[in-house]
Amino acid sequence: MALTILCLTFVVGLLLGMPVVFAIGLSSIATVAYEGLPMAIVFQRMEAGMNVFAFLTIPFFIFTGELMMYGGIADRLIRCAKATVGHVRGGLGMTNVLACTMFGGVSGSPAADVSAMGSAMIPLMKKEGYDGDYAVNVTTYSSLVGALLPTSHNMIIYSLAAGGVVSMTSLILAGALPAALLTIANVLTAYFVAVNRGYAAGKFPGWGEVWRSTAAAVPGLFIMVIITGGILSGVFTAAEAGAVAVAYALLITVFLYRSLTWANFLKAAAKACKTTGIVLLLVGISTMFGYLMSLYGVAELAGEGLAKISTTPWVIFIMVDLVLFFFGIFLDMAAHILVCTPILLPIVVHYGMNPVQFGIIVLLNCCIGLNTPPVGVCFYLGCAIGEVSVGKVVKSIWPFMLALWVTLLIITLVPETTMWLHDLLMPK
Amino acid sequence: MAVQTEDAASLPPAAAPYVSQAWDKYFRFNGWLSKQCLRIAVVGLCVILAAVLTQIFGRYVLNDSPTWTEIFALVLILYVTCLSAAVGVRDQRHIGMESIVIFLGPKGRTRIEIFVFLSMITFGLAMSYGGAILADGVWDYMNPGLPISQGWSYIPLFGGGLLISYFALEQIIARLLNVRVVPSWH
């Protein structure tokens, strides 16, 4: 009965349009009240869930991304990408993929990536004769790579949701190859669609421009080196690496690029606070929700349900992918990770999947959700920026979605894509 | 008669609904309150950043890692989170999914939205009550590494819960008056 109350209040709340954090909170309160436990227990667990030093990484990574967005890194990355690959057939499409991937490495947020890169690249591509739907699809799909790169705060959220068995270091290492795979898939798709539509090749600007534009972009990209190097070498904890990244972002945007104004600094800080408030409150209340789900054996029940269909690991993994995809199209990334991980992680681990690999699979499924209606934040953002109708973009979305699905399948069924680099650098 | 929030003057006339002067003052006050909450959160975030950087500086430069920075940052992030989360209610930025509300007419939609905000008020009050109980229960215990009461870690839940309820109530009033609450600080 208690489990029914927990699930029913949560689902009804969601269906009525209640924000996830309040749906989770109220369902937890209702369940605790039914069990006759003191209500303060919900908020004690919530406070404990938020009060983890590693979670300071979340505001710091978000702040870094906002500072880089307001600090003019986008223009430099686009110039660098255009000089490098702009002369290929469908050159601006290639430029877009490369620039979005690089910005994703700096911001770690697909939505920020679409905002920053889309605002610059989509109008430029349309002006140069590319179709709006192509420009939107290239931008929204390329931006997803950011979720797998070291600055992704969603990695920290997964680390929490997995119950502390997966470190940030493991996820950074495991995300590297899938990020490369996804980038290759995006480049190939953008290229073949460009060839199919007959887009022209750009002009090579010369090695001088390649060198100058790369030199201008490298200080911004160095943030990835600071975070990855700092954490992997053990010099910083993840939260400290985040703080150093913010300080570095401030230094280069104020003193080197000279493009961050006081007003923009405040905007970046305010946006970072708003996002932090939303994400950390959700993280906190999900701790109680996760506790109740484990108390009532939800993972075991789900596992038994899946086992009735099949006990073959790869079939189970694909079914888990489908479940993750289903939730991903309705829930935002943080909520998706926090709700699905405690239920599905024990199941895939039971069938032999490493929790680190599962983390990357969850993130990639969240990415699919970001570009799939009805929630699809990146999808709608791209359509709005490009001033292209949703219907038109959906009609030509399939090659890009197929590439993403193929990448997901490879990562799901070939553990080496996530675990090879991880095991090489972090031997047991 | 005046427009509803401090930023509403910049809206085109068609989008600036008119309410009585008393309600206008009420919405303006809430806009001001939300902006102050966010300002405090921004200062808090910068102080947390400074504390963590001090920790790194102490460890690698002074060879004397300060012990207070970590717990200080952890207490402060609770204030940043709860204040910003309350502002998120006013700005309607909390993560949700597309609901069945889109299939309803304007009246049905308003009723469901009011029900959702009433639920948020309930949660906020419960959070405030839980925070107060917990703060009271541990008030006599000191934080290890920082000479302040452990109760300070629960005060944000108390204050944040009240603010969440207050801003959710504003959303209900806005719907009843058929006006839109504009975020105070974009």
HADDOCK unambig.tbl for C-alpha pairs under 7 A between the chains (distance, minus, plus):
assign (segid A and resid 14 and name CA) (segid B and resid 97 and name CA) 6.64 0.50 0.50
assign (segid A and resid 14 and name CA) (segid B and resid 99 and name CA) 6.93 0.50 0.50
assign (segid A and resid 15 and name CA) (segid B and resid 99 and name CA) 4.84 0.50 0.50
assign (segid A and resid 15 and name CA) (segid B and resid 100 and name CA) 5.91 0.50 0.50
assign (segid A and resid 16 and name CA) (segid B and resid 99 and name CA) 5.27 0.50 0.50
assign (segid A and resid 16 and name CA) (segid B and resid 100 and name CA) 6.09 0.50 0.50
assign (segid A and resid 16 and name CA) (segid B and resid 101 and name CA) 6.40 0.50 0.50
assign (segid A and resid 16 and name CA) (segid B and resid 112 and name CA) 6.87 0.50 0.50
assign (segid A and resid 17 and name CA) (segid B and resid 96 and name CA) 6.25 0.50 0.50
assign (segid A and resid 17 and name CA) (segid B and resid 97 and name CA) 6.09 0.50 0.50
assign (segid A and resid 17 and name CA) (segid B and resid 98 and name CA) 6.22 0.50 0.50
assign (segid A and resid 17 and name CA) (segid B and resid 99 and name CA) 4.47 0.50 0.50
assign (segid A and resid 18 and name CA) (segid B and resid 96 and name CA) 6.18 0.50 0.50
assign (segid A and resid 18 and name CA) (segid B and resid 116 and name CA) 5.69 0.50 0.50
assign (segid A and resid 19 and name CA) (segid B and resid 94 and name CA) 5.63 0.50 0.50
assign (segid A and resid 19 and name CA) (segid B and resid 95 and name CA) 5.23 0.50 0.50
assign (segid A and resid 19 and name CA) (segid B and resid 96 and name CA) 4.06 0.50 0.50
assign (segid A and resid 20 and name CA) (segid B and resid 95 and name CA) 5.93 0.50 0.50
assign (segid A and resid 20 and name CA) (segid B and resid 96 and name CA) 5.21 0.50 0.50
assign (segid A and resid 22 and name CA) (segid B and resid 120 and name CA) 6.31 0.50 0.50
assign (segid A and resid 22 and name CA) (segid B and resid 123 and name CA) 6.82 0.50 0.50
assign (segid A and resid 25 and name CA) (segid B and resid 123 and name CA) 6.87 0.50 0.50
assign (segid A and resid 26 and name CA) (segid B and resid 123 and name CA) 6.22 0.50 0.50
assign (segid A and resid 39 and name CA) (segid B and resid 130 and name CA) 6.59 0.50 0.50
assign (segid A and resid 40 and name CA) (segid B and resid 130 and name CA) 4.42 0.50 0.50
assign (segid A and resid 40 and name CA) (segid B and resid 133 and name CA) 6.91 0.50 0.50
assign (segid A and resid 40 and name CA) (segid B and resid 134 and name CA) 6.79 0.50 0.50
assign (segid A and resid 43 and name CA) (segid B and resid 127 and name CA) 6.51 0.50 0.50
assign (segid A and resid 43 and name CA) (segid B and resid 130 and name CA) 5.95 0.50 0.50
assign (segid A and resid 43 and name CA) (segid B and resid 131 and name CA) 6.77 0.50 0.50
assign (segid A and resid 51 and name CA) (segid B and resid 74 and name CA) 5.78 0.50 0.50
assign (segid A and resid 53 and name CA) (segid B and resid 74 and name CA) 6.35 0.50 0.50
assign (segid A and resid 240 and name CA) (segid B and resid 52 and name CA) 6.36 0.50 0.50
assign (segid A and resid 243 and name CA) (segid B and resid 49 and name CA) 5.87 0.50 0.50
assign (segid A and resid 243 and name CA) (segid B and resid 52 and name CA) 6.60 0.50 0.50
assign (segid A and resid 243 and name CA) (segid B and resid 53 and name CA) 6.48 0.50 0.50
assign (segid A and resid 269 and name CA) (segid B and resid 42 and name CA) 5.88 0.50 0.50
assign (segid A and resid 270 and name CA) (segid B and resid 38 and name CA) 6.60 0.50 0.50
assign (segid A and resid 270 and name CA) (segid B and resid 42 and name CA) 5.94 0.50 0.50
assign (segid A and resid 273 and name CA) (segid B and resid 41 and name CA) 6.42 0.50 0.50
assign (segid A and resid 273 and name CA) (segid B and resid 42 and name CA) 6.36 0.50 0.50
assign (segid A and resid 273 and name CA) (segid B and resid 80 and name CA) 6.93 0.50 0.50
assign (segid A and resid 273 and name CA) (segid B and resid 84 and name CA) 5.99 0.50 0.50
assign (segid A and resid 274 and name CA) (segid B and resid 84 and name CA) 5.12 0.50 0.50
assign (segid A and resid 274 and name CA) (segid B and resid 85 and name CA) 6.84 0.50 0.50
assign (segid A and resid 274 and name CA) (segid B and resid 88 and name CA) 6.43 0.50 0.50
assign (segid A and resid 276 and name CA) (segid B and resid 81 and name CA) 6.23 0.50 0.50
assign (segid A and resid 277 and name CA) (segid B and resid 80 and name CA) 6.85 0.50 0.50
assign (segid A and resid 277 and name CA) (segid B and resid 81 and name CA) 4.04 0.50 0.50
assign (segid A and resid 277 and name CA) (segid B and resid 82 and name CA) 6.24 0.50 0.50
assign (segid A and resid 277 and name CA) (segid B and resid 84 and name CA) 4.58 0.50 0.50
assign (segid A and resid 277 and name CA) (segid B and resid 85 and name CA) 4.30 0.50 0.50
assign (segid A and resid 278 and name CA) (segid B and resid 85 and name CA) 5.28 0.50 0.50
assign (segid A and resid 278 and name CA) (segid B and resid 88 and name CA) 6.71 0.50 0.50
assign (segid A and resid 278 and name CA) (segid B and resid 94 and name CA) 5.92 0.50 0.50
assign (segid A and resid 280 and name CA) (segid B and resid 81 and name CA) 6.41 0.50 0.50
assign (segid A and resid 281 and name CA) (segid B and resid 81 and name CA) 6.62 0.50 0.50
assign (segid A and resid 281 and name CA) (segid B and resid 85 and name CA) 6.84 0.50 0.50
assign (segid A and resid 330 and name CA) (segid B and resid 97 and name CA) 5.66 0.50 0.50
assign (segid A and resid 331 and name CA) (segid B and resid 96 and name CA) 6.97 0.50 0.50
assign (segid A and resid 331 and name CA) (segid B and resid 97 and name CA) 5.96 0.50 0.50
assign (segid A and resid 332 and name CA) (segid B and resid 95 and name CA) 6.60 0.50 0.50
assign (segid A and resid 374 and name CA) (segid B and resid 98 and name CA) 6.72 0.50 0.50
assign (segid A and resid 375 and name CA) (segid B and resid 97 and name CA) 6.42 0.50 0.50
assign (segid A and resid 375 and name CA) (segid B and resid 98 and name CA) 6.70 0.50 0.50
